[in-house]
Amino acid sequence: MRKTILLFICFLFIKLILQYFLIHPAYDLQRDEYLHLDQGKHLAWGYISVPPVTSWISWLIHFLGGSVFWIKFFPALFGTLTIIVVWKIIEELNGNLFARVIGSLALLFSVLLRINILYQPNSLDIFFWTLTYFTIIKYINTGNSKWLFVTATAIGFGFLSKYNIVFLVIGLLFGLILGQRKMLKEKKLYVAVILVFAIIFPNILWQVNNGFPTLHQLNELSSSQLVNVKRMDFVKEQVLYFINSIFIILIAFAGFLMYPPFKKYRFVLWSFIVVISLYLFLKAKSYYAIGLYPALIAFGSVYLERLISDGWKKYLKPIAIIVVLGLFIPMFFLAFPIKSPEDIKKNNEIYRKFGLLRWEDGKDHDLPQDFADMVGWSELARKVDSVYAPLTEKENTLVFCDNYGEAGAINYYSRFKKINAVSLSADYINWIEFYKPIKNVILVKDPYDDDPARVKEKPLAESVSLVWKNDNPYSREKGAAIYLIQGVKVKVDSIIAREIEQRKRL
């Protein structure tokens, strides 16, 4: 027993610590991380981009000092918690030490290692999907209705973390109808459903009061990004995410069909089929489905142990472990930003082969998109500071950015804590406040600026000058520019207020 506990603790320690060594020093935080951090300064029951739980964690990160250590700690923690839940699922399925070890290794050395290096809702989303499966399994095994309420809590807070969990709920509904219909006759299940609605109600009310901005964002996402998603790429990436443990997942499928003790858990298989079918039909991004796999790995690990538990087959156990570790090694050097941008560009053919250079625009670039989204932000903030520092009327200076990444990065890295960069992008549109007349504007334009000479602003100010342009070839923001607009002759706050109203009406 002590050996098992020590091994368990070892897995958790490795998981938690390893996440800090997977990013080369050449990279900054990723674009979305800045937005999530600024949400912690504007607590609300909802946001255009995500539900509110991420903002609560961001508030805590700021309370703890806002360092990169804490920013990286929480996704690593959620990944660690996911491994704990998988370990508990394997225990619930009566898996022995080998099943727990290979299940933990398969999860530790998987796409979760990549997901957990970024401070985004995805890590928490995967955790809540896994926890939901575990609590339903516990209810089936114990008949104790308290697990229904734990399931409701997991789904409720999962919804408040990322709306993606709605697809899991749909899949589970079909799965329970096909594989655990008697569970739907339990009266307390419907009390648990009421609990789910009680948890998510404040966010639903926020959506209603704000005109359902998330639906508008989803429409934009569908037209600008999902239109470039190819269904075969979705399928291919499901395999790549768990390439070293795909045999365990396939064994799980076999177990649901052939191993009698798994018959009562077939709702897991049906939910997988339904969710994957929905994602394929909607041309969803491939990482949306990652939350399905930890539970499958738990089932596959237990059935694998049963298949090779005696005779000569027991010698296959170390081979299985070697396969899980060995197949992950080549992916390790591709999936993580452990190489500098220069090194990746020199040897990017292998990245191209696996489709890792394809961005949301459907085109190949020099770096994977997530990597390019981690380049150049601190430099941008330093340049803005160099423009902001000599201004004598800082309280009358507005730092206005084209996109949320620019605004968030400036707010995070700037040494001027009152700089408060704003944007009409994402949630920043709800955070713009004016207390004093604007006399100067530091304008940060994205690479797709349709007026590079800023002809539009020249009649509105005493001077308009280009002070910096991003020429970093590895940055997704290459071509972004900083303009200093001095002696503004118009009421900037009125112009921006009208633009905000127009956008909200849309």
C-alpha positions as CSV (number, residue, x, y, z in Angstrom):
1,M,0.0,0.0,0.0
2,R,2.8,2.4,0.9
3,K,4.5,1.6,-2.4
4,T,1.3,2.5,-4.3
5,I,0.9,5.8,-2.5
6,L,4.5,6.8,-3.0
7,L,4.3,6.0,-6.7
8,F,1.1,8.0,-6.9
9,I,2.7,11.0,-5.3
10,C,5.7,10.7,-7.6
11,F,3.4,10.9,-10.7
12,L,1.7,14.0,-9.3
13,F,5.0,15.7,-8.5
14,I,6.5,15.0,-11.9
15,K,3.3,16.3,-13.6
16,L,3.3,19.5,-11.5
17,I,7.0,20.2,-11.9
18,L,7.4,19.2,-15.5
19,Q,5.1,21.9,-16.8
20,Y,7.6,24.6,-15.8
21,F,10.3,23.2,-18.1
22,L,8.5,23.0,-21.4
23,I,8.8,26.6,-22.6
24,H,11.9,28.1,-24.1
25,P,12.9,31.4,-22.5
26,A,12.5,33.1,-26.0
27,Y,8.7,32.9,-25.5
28,D,6.3,35.2,-23.6
29,L,2.9,34.3,-22.4
30,Q,0.3,33.3,-25.1
31,R,-2.2,35.9,-26.5
32,D,-5.2,34.5,-24.6
33,E,-3.5,34.4,-21.3
34,Y,-3.3,38.2,-21.2
35,L,-7.0,38.5,-21.7
36,H,-7.8,36.0,-19.0
37,L,-5.5,37.8,-16.6
38,D,-7.2,41.1,-17.3
39,Q,-10.6,39.5,-16.6
40,G,-9.4,39.0,-13.0
41,K,-9.4,42.8,-12.7
42,H,-13.0,43.1,-14.0
43,L,-15.0,40.4,-12.1
44,A,-18.4,39.6,-13.5
45,W,-20.8,36.7,-14.0
46,G,-19.8,36.4,-17.6
47,Y,-17.6,37.5,-20.5
48,I,-17.8,37.6,-24.2
49,S,-15.0,35.1,-24.6
50,V,-15.4,32.7,-21.6
51,P,-17.6,32.0,-18.6
52,P,-16.5,33.5,-15.2
53,V,-14.5,30.8,-13.4
54,T,-11.3,31.8,-15.2
55,S,-11.6,35.3,-13.9
56,W,-11.9,34.0,-10.4
57,I,-8.6,32.2,-10.8
58,S,-7.1,35.3,-12.4
59,W,-8.1,37.4,-9.4
60,L,-6.3,34.9,-7.2
61,I,-3.2,35.0,-9.4
62,H,-3.1,38.8,-9.1
63,F,-3.6,38.5,-5.3
64,L,-0.6,36.1,-5.2
65,G,1.6,38.7,-7.1
66,G,0.8,37.9,-10.8
67,S,4.1,36.2,-11.5
68,V,4.6,33.7,-14.3
69,F,5.0,31.0,-11.7
70,W,1.4,31.4,-10.5
71,I,0.1,31.8,-14.1
72,K,1.6,28.4,-15.0
73,F,0.8,26.8,-11.7
74,F,-3.0,26.6,-12.1
75,P,-3.2,24.8,-15.5
76,A,-0.5,22.4,-14.1
77,L,-2.6,21.9,-11.0
78,F,-5.7,21.1,-13.1
79,G,-3.7,18.6,-15.2
80,T,-2.5,17.0,-11.9
81,L,-6.1,16.8,-10.6
82,T,-7.1,15.1,-13.9
83,I,-4.5,12.4,-13.3
84,I,-5.8,12.0,-9.7
85,V,-9.4,11.4,-11.0
86,V,-8.2,8.9,-13.6
87,W,-6.3,7.0,-10.9
88,K,-9.6,7.0,-8.9
89,I,-11.6,5.7,-11.9
90,I,-9.1,2.9,-12.3
91,E,-9.5,2.1,-8.6
92,E,-13.3,2.1,-9.0
93,L,-12.9,-0.4,-11.9
94,N,-10.8,-2.6,-9.7
95,G,-7.6,-2.0,-11.7
96,N,-4.4,-3.1,-10.0
97,L,-1.1,-1.3,-9.8
98,F,-0.1,-1.9,-13.4
99,A,-3.4,-0.4,-14.7
100,R,-2.9,2.7,-12.5
101,V,0.7,3.1,-13.6
102,I,0.1,2.8,-17.4
103,G,-3.0,4.9,-17.2
104,S,-1.2,7.6,-15.4
105,L,1.8,7.4,-17.8
106,A,-0.5,7.5,-20.8
107,L,-2.2,10.7,-19.4
108,L,1.0,12.3,-18.2
109,F,2.7,11.9,-21.5
110,S,-0.1,13.0,-23.8
111,V,-1.6,16.2,-25.3
112,L,-2.5,17.2,-21.7
113,L,1.2,18.1,-21.2
114,R,0.8,20.6,-24.0
115,I,-2.6,21.9,-22.9
116,N,-1.4,22.4,-19.3
117,I,1.4,24.8,-20.2
118,L,-1.1,27.5,-21.2
119,Y,-3.3,29.5,-18.8
120,Q,-6.6,28.9,-20.7
121,P,-10.0,27.3,-19.7
122,N,-9.1,24.1,-21.5
123,S,-7.2,22.5,-18.6
124,L,-10.1,23.0,-16.3
125,D,-12.6,21.9,-19.0
126,I,-10.8,18.6,-19.4
127,F,-10.7,18.1,-15.6
128,F,-14.5,18.7,-15.2
129,W,-15.3,16.3,-18.1
130,T,-13.2,13.6,-16.4
131,L,-14.7,14.3,-13.0
132,T,-18.2,14.0,-14.5
133,Y,-17.5,10.6,-15.8
134,F,-16.0,9.5,-12.4
135,T,-19.0,10.7,-10.4
136,I,-21.5,8.9,-12.7
137,I,-19.4,5.7,-12.4
138,K,-19.4,6.1,-8.6
139,Y,-23.2,6.4,-8.6
140,I,-23.6,3.3,-10.7
141,N,-21.4,1.3,-8.4
142,T,-22.7,2.6,-5.1
143,G,-26.3,3.6,-5.8
144,N,-25.6,6.5,-3.4
145,S,-27.6,9.6,-4.7
146,K,-25.0,12.0,-3.3
147,W,-22.9,11.2,-6.4
148,L,-25.7,12.6,-8.5
149,F,-25.3,16.0,-6.8
150,V,-21.5,15.8,-7.1
151,T,-22.1,15.1,-10.9
152,A,-24.4,18.2,-11.0
153,T,-21.7,20.3,-9.3
154,A,-19.0,19.1,-11.7
155,I,-21.3,19.9,-14.7
156,G,-22.3,23.2,-13.3
157,F,-18.8,24.5,-12.6
158,G,-17.7,22.9,-15.8
159,F,-20.2,25.1,-17.6
160,L,-19.0,28.1,-15.7
161,S,-15.4,27.2,-16.9
162,K,-16.1,26.5,-20.6
163,Y,-19.4,26.1,-22.5
164,N,-17.9,23.2,-24.3
165,I,-19.2,20.8,-21.6
166,V,-22.7,21.2,-23.1
167,F,-21.6,18.7,-25.7
168,L,-20.6,16.2,-23.0
169,V,-24.1,16.6,-21.4
170,I,-25.7,15.9,-24.8
171,G,-23.5,12.8,-25.2
172,L,-24.2,11.6,-21.7
173,L,-27.9,12.0,-22.2
174,F,-27.8,9.7,-25.2
175,G,-25.3,7.4,-23.5
176,L,-27.5,6.9,-20.4
177,I,-30.6,6.3,-22.6
178,L,-28.8,3.6,-24.5
179,G,-26.7,2.1,-21.7
180,Q,-28.1,3.1,-18.2
181,R,-31.8,3.9,-18.7
182,K,-32.7,3.0,-15.2
183,M,-30.6,5.8,-13.9
184,L,-33.0,8.2,-15.7
185,K,-35.8,6.9,-13.4
186,E,-34.0,8.1,-10.3
187,K,-36.1,11.1,-8.9
188,K,-33.1,12.7,-7.3
189,L,-31.5,12.9,-10.7
190,Y,-33.9,15.7,-11.5
191,V,-33.2,17.5,-8.3
192,A,-29.5,17.3,-9.4
193,V,-30.6,18.9,-12.7
194,I,-32.2,21.8,-10.8
195,L,-28.8,22.1,-8.9
196,V,-27.0,22.5,-12.3
197,F,-29.4,25.3,-13.3
198,A,-29.0,27.0,-10.0
199,I,-25.2,27.0,-10.4
200,I,-25.2,28.3,-14.0
201,F,-28.2,30.7,-13.6
202,P,-26.1,33.8,-12.8
203,N,-24.1,33.4,-16.0
204,I,-27.3,32.7,-18.0
205,L,-28.8,35.9,-16.6
206,W,-25.7,37.8,-17.5
207,Q,-26.0,36.5,-21.1
208,V,-29.6,37.6,-21.3
209,N,-28.8,41.1,-19.9
210,N,-26.0,41.5,-22.3
211,G,-27.8,40.3,-25.4
212,F,-26.1,36.8,-25.6
213,P,-22.7,38.1,-26.7
214,T,-21.2,34.6,-26.6
215,L,-23.6,33.5,-29.4
216,H,-22.4,36.4,-31.5
217,Q,-18.8,35.4,-30.9
218,L,-19.6,31.8,-31.8
219,N,-21.1,33.0,-35.1
220,E,-17.9,35.0,-35.8
221,L,-15.8,31.9,-34.9
222,S,-17.8,29.8,-37.2
223,S,-17.3,32.1,-40.2
224,S,-13.7,33.1,-39.6
225,Q,-12.0,30.0,-38.1
226,L,-14.2,26.8,-38.2
227,V,-14.7,27.3,-41.9
228,N,-11.1,26.4,-42.3
229,V,-11.4,23.2,-40.2
230,K,-11.2,20.0,-42.2
231,R,-13.0,16.9,-40.9
232,M,-10.1,14.6,-41.8
233,D,-7.7,16.9,-39.9
234,F,-10.0,16.6,-36.9
235,V,-9.8,12.8,-37.0
236,K,-6.0,12.8,-37.6
237,E,-5.4,15.1,-34.7
238,Q,-7.4,12.9,-32.4
239,V,-4.9,10.2,-33.1
240,L,-1.9,12.5,-32.8
241,Y,-3.0,13.8,-29.4
242,F,-2.7,10.3,-27.9
243,I,-0.4,8.6,-30.4
244,N,1.6,6.8,-27.8
245,S,-1.5,5.4,-26.0
246,I,-3.9,4.9,-28.9
247,F,-3.7,1.2,-28.3
248,I,-5.0,1.7,-24.8
249,I,-8.0,3.7,-26.1
250,L,-8.7,1.0,-28.7
251,I,-8.5,-1.7,-26.0
252,A,-11.1,0.4,-24.1
253,F,-13.5,0.2,-27.0
254,A,-13.0,-3.6,-27.1
255,G,-13.5,-3.8,-23.4
256,F,-16.9,-2.1,-23.6
257,L,-18.0,-4.7,-26.2
258,M,-16.3,-7.9,-24.9
259,Y,-15.6,-7.5,-21.2
260,P,-18.8,-8.3,-19.1
261,P,-17.9,-6.1,-16.1
262,F,-17.8,-3.1,-18.5
263,K,-21.3,-3.6,-19.8
264,K,-22.9,-1.3,-17.2
265,Y,-20.4,1.5,-18.2
266,R,-21.2,1.4,-21.9
267,F,-22.7,4.9,-21.6
268,V,-19.1,6.1,-21.8
269,L,-18.7,4.5,-25.2
270,W,-22.1,5.9,-26.5
271,S,-21.3,9.4,-25.2
272,F,-18.0,9.3,-27.0
273,I,-19.7,8.3,-30.3
274,V,-22.3,11.0,-29.9
275,V,-19.9,13.8,-29.0
276,I,-17.4,13.0,-31.8
277,S,-20.2,12.8,-34.3
278,L,-21.4,16.2,-33.2
279,Y,-18.0,17.7,-33.5
280,L,-17.4,16.2,-36.9
281,F,-20.8,17.5,-38.1
282,L,-20.1,21.0,-36.8
283,K,-16.4,21.0,-38.0
284,A,-15.2,21.8,-34.5
285,K,-11.7,22.4,-33.5
286,S,-9.9,19.1,-32.7
287,Y,-8.9,20.0,-29.1
288,Y,-12.6,20.4,-28.0
289,A,-12.8,16.6,-27.8
290,I,-9.8,16.0,-25.5
291,G,-11.9,15.7,-22.4
292,L,-13.4,12.4,-23.7
293,Y,-10.1,10.5,-23.5
294,P,-8.9,10.4,-19.9
295,A,-11.9,8.2,-18.9
296,L,-11.3,6.0,-21.9
297,I,-7.7,5.6,-21.0
298,A,-8.8,4.5,-17.5
299,F,-11.0,1.8,-18.9
300,G,-8.4,0.7,-21.5
301,S,-5.7,0.4,-18.8
302,V,-7.9,-1.8,-16.7
303,Y,-8.9,-4.1,-19.6
304,L,-5.3,-4.2,-20.8
305,E,-4.2,-5.4,-17.4
306,R,-6.9,-8.1,-17.5
307,L,-5.7,-9.3,-21.0
308,I,-2.0,-9.7,-19.9
309,S,-2.3,-10.6,-16.3
310,D,-1.0,-14.1,-16.4
311,G,1.2,-16.6,-18.2
312,W,3.7,-15.4,-20.7
313,K,1.5,-12.4,-21.4
314,K,2.6,-10.7,-18.2
315,Y,5.9,-10.0,-19.9
316,L,4.0,-7.6,-22.2
317,K,3.5,-5.2,-19.3
318,P,7.0,-3.6,-19.5
319,I,6.7,-3.5,-23.3
320,A,3.4,-1.6,-23.0
321,I,5.0,0.9,-20.7
322,I,8.0,1.3,-23.1
323,V,5.6,1.9,-26.0
324,V,3.8,4.7,-24.1
325,L,7.1,6.3,-23.2
326,G,9.0,5.6,-26.4
327,L,6.3,6.9,-28.9
328,F,6.0,10.1,-26.9
329,I,9.6,11.1,-27.4
330,P,9.4,12.3,-31.0
331,M,6.1,14.2,-30.2
332,F,7.9,15.8,-27.2
333,F,10.2,17.7,-29.5
334,L,7.4,18.8,-31.8
335,A,4.5,19.6,-29.6
336,F,6.2,21.9,-27.1
337,P,7.9,25.3,-27.4
338,I,11.2,23.9,-26.1
339,K,13.2,25.1,-29.2
340,S,13.7,28.8,-30.1
341,P,11.8,30.2,-33.1
342,E,15.0,30.2,-35.1
343,D,15.7,26.5,-34.5
344,I,12.1,25.6,-35.4
345,K,12.3,27.5,-38.7
346,K,15.5,25.8,-39.6
347,N,13.9,22.3,-39.2
348,N,10.2,23.0,-39.8
349,E,9.6,20.4,-42.4
350,I,8.7,17.8,-39.8
351,Y,6.3,20.3,-38.2
352,R,4.7,20.8,-41.7
353,K,4.4,17.1,-42.2
354,F,2.3,16.7,-39.1
355,G,0.2,19.8,-39.9
356,L,1.5,21.8,-36.9
357,L,2.3,24.9,-39.0
358,R,-1.3,25.3,-40.2
359,W,-3.0,28.3,-38.5
360,E,-6.7,29.2,-38.2
361,D,-6.5,30.9,-41.6
362,G,-5.9,27.5,-43.2
363,K,-2.3,28.4,-44.3
364,D,1.1,27.1,-43.2
365,H,3.5,29.5,-41.4
366,D,7.0,29.3,-40.0
367,L,5.9,28.4,-36.5
368,P,2.9,26.7,-35.0
369,Q,0.2,29.3,-34.2
370,D,0.4,28.9,-30.5
371,F,4.1,29.4,-30.6
372,A,3.9,32.5,-32.8
373,D,1.3,33.8,-30.3
374,M,4.0,33.7,-27.6
375,V,6.5,35.9,-29.5
376,G,7.0,39.7,-29.3
377,W,4.6,40.7,-26.6
378,S,7.1,41.9,-24.0
379,E,8.9,43.9,-26.7
380,L,5.7,45.6,-27.7
381,A,5.0,46.6,-24.1
382,R,8.6,48.0,-23.8
383,K,8.1,50.1,-26.9
384,V,4.8,51.5,-25.6
385,D,6.5,52.3,-22.3
386,S,9.2,54.2,-24.2
387,V,6.6,56.3,-25.9
388,Y,4.5,56.7,-22.8
389,A,7.3,57.6,-20.4
390,P,8.3,61.1,-21.7
391,L,4.7,62.3,-22.0
392,T,3.9,65.0,-19.5
393,E,0.2,64.4,-19.5
394,K,0.0,60.7,-18.8
395,E,-3.4,60.9,-17.1
396,N,-4.7,62.4,-20.4
397,T,-3.1,59.7,-22.6
398,L,-5.0,56.7,-24.0
399,V,-3.3,53.5,-25.1
400,F,-5.7,52.1,-27.7
401,C,-5.1,48.7,-29.3
402,D,-6.6,46.9,-32.2
403,N,-6.8,43.5,-30.5
404,Y,-7.1,42.0,-27.0
405,G,-3.6,40.4,-27.2
406,E,-1.9,43.8,-27.6
407,A,-4.0,45.4,-24.8
408,G,-3.5,42.5,-22.4
409,A,0.2,42.2,-23.0
410,I,0.8,45.9,-22.5
411,N,-1.2,45.8,-19.2
412,Y,0.8,42.8,-18.0
413,Y,4.4,43.8,-19.0
414,S,4.2,47.6,-18.7
415,R,6.1,49.1,-15.8
416,F,3.4,51.8,-15.6
417,K,0.6,50.1,-13.7
418,K,-1.9,52.8,-14.5
419,I,-1.4,52.6,-18.2
420,N,-4.7,50.7,-18.7
421,A,-4.5,49.8,-22.4
422,V,-7.9,49.3,-24.0
423,S,-9.4,47.8,-27.1
424,L,-12.7,47.3,-28.8
425,S,-11.7,43.6,-29.1
426,A,-13.2,40.8,-27.0
427,D,-14.1,41.7,-23.4
428,Y,-12.2,45.0,-23.4
429,I,-15.2,46.6,-25.1
430,N,-17.0,46.4,-21.8
431,W,-14.1,47.8,-19.7
432,I,-13.5,51.2,-21.4
433,E,-14.0,54.1,-19.0
434,F,-13.0,57.7,-19.4
435,Y,-12.3,60.0,-16.4
436,K,-10.3,62.9,-18.1
437,P,-10.2,64.4,-21.5
438,I,-7.9,62.6,-24.0
439,K,-5.1,64.7,-25.3
440,N,-2.7,62.0,-26.6
441,V,-3.3,58.6,-28.0
442,I,-0.8,55.8,-28.3
443,L,-2.3,53.8,-31.1
444,V,-1.3,50.1,-31.5
445,K,-2.4,48.8,-34.9
446,D,-2.5,45.2,-35.9
447,P,-0.7,43.8,-38.9
448,Y,-3.8,44.2,-41.1
449,D,-4.0,48.0,-40.8
450,D,-5.8,49.4,-43.8
451,D,-4.4,52.9,-43.3
452,P,-0.6,52.5,-42.6
453,A,0.0,56.2,-43.0
454,R,-2.8,57.0,-40.5
455,V,-4.3,59.5,-42.9
456,K,-7.6,59.1,-41.0
457,E,-6.2,60.7,-37.8
458,K,-4.1,63.5,-39.2
459,P,-7.0,66.1,-39.4
460,L,-8.0,65.2,-35.9
461,A,-4.8,65.9,-34.1
462,E,-1.7,68.3,-34.1
463,S,0.6,65.4,-35.0
464,V,0.6,61.7,-36.0
465,S,3.9,59.8,-36.1
466,L,4.9,56.2,-36.6
467,V,7.2,55.4,-33.7
468,W,7.7,51.6,-34.1
469,K,6.9,48.6,-36.3
470,N,7.1,45.0,-35.3
471,D,9.6,43.3,-37.7
472,N,10.0,40.1,-35.8
473,P,9.5,37.4,-38.4
474,Y,8.4,34.8,-35.9
475,S,5.6,36.9,-34.2
476,R,2.0,36.5,-35.2
477,E,1.9,40.3,-34.7
478,K,4.6,40.9,-37.3
479,G,3.7,44.2,-39.0
480,A,1.9,45.6,-36.0
481,A,2.7,49.3,-35.5
482,I,2.7,52.0,-32.7
483,Y,1.6,55.5,-33.6
484,L,1.8,58.5,-31.3
485,I,-1.1,60.9,-31.8
486,Q,-0.6,64.2,-30.0
487,G,-2.8,67.2,-29.5
488,V,-6.1,65.5,-30.1
489,K,-8.7,68.0,-31.3
490,V,-11.9,65.8,-30.9
491,K,-13.6,64.1,-28.1
492,V,-12.1,60.6,-28.3
493,D,-14.4,59.3,-25.6
494,S,-17.5,60.3,-27.6
495,I,-16.2,58.7,-30.8
496,I,-15.3,55.4,-29.0
497,A,-18.6,55.4,-27.1
498,R,-20.5,55.6,-30.4
499,E,-18.4,52.8,-31.8
500,I,-19.1,50.6,-28.8
501,E,-22.8,51.2,-29.1
502,Q,-22.8,50.3,-32.8
503,R,-20.8,47.1,-32.2
504,K,-23.1,46.1,-29.3
505,R,-26.2,46.6,-31.5
506,L,-24.6,44.3,-34.1
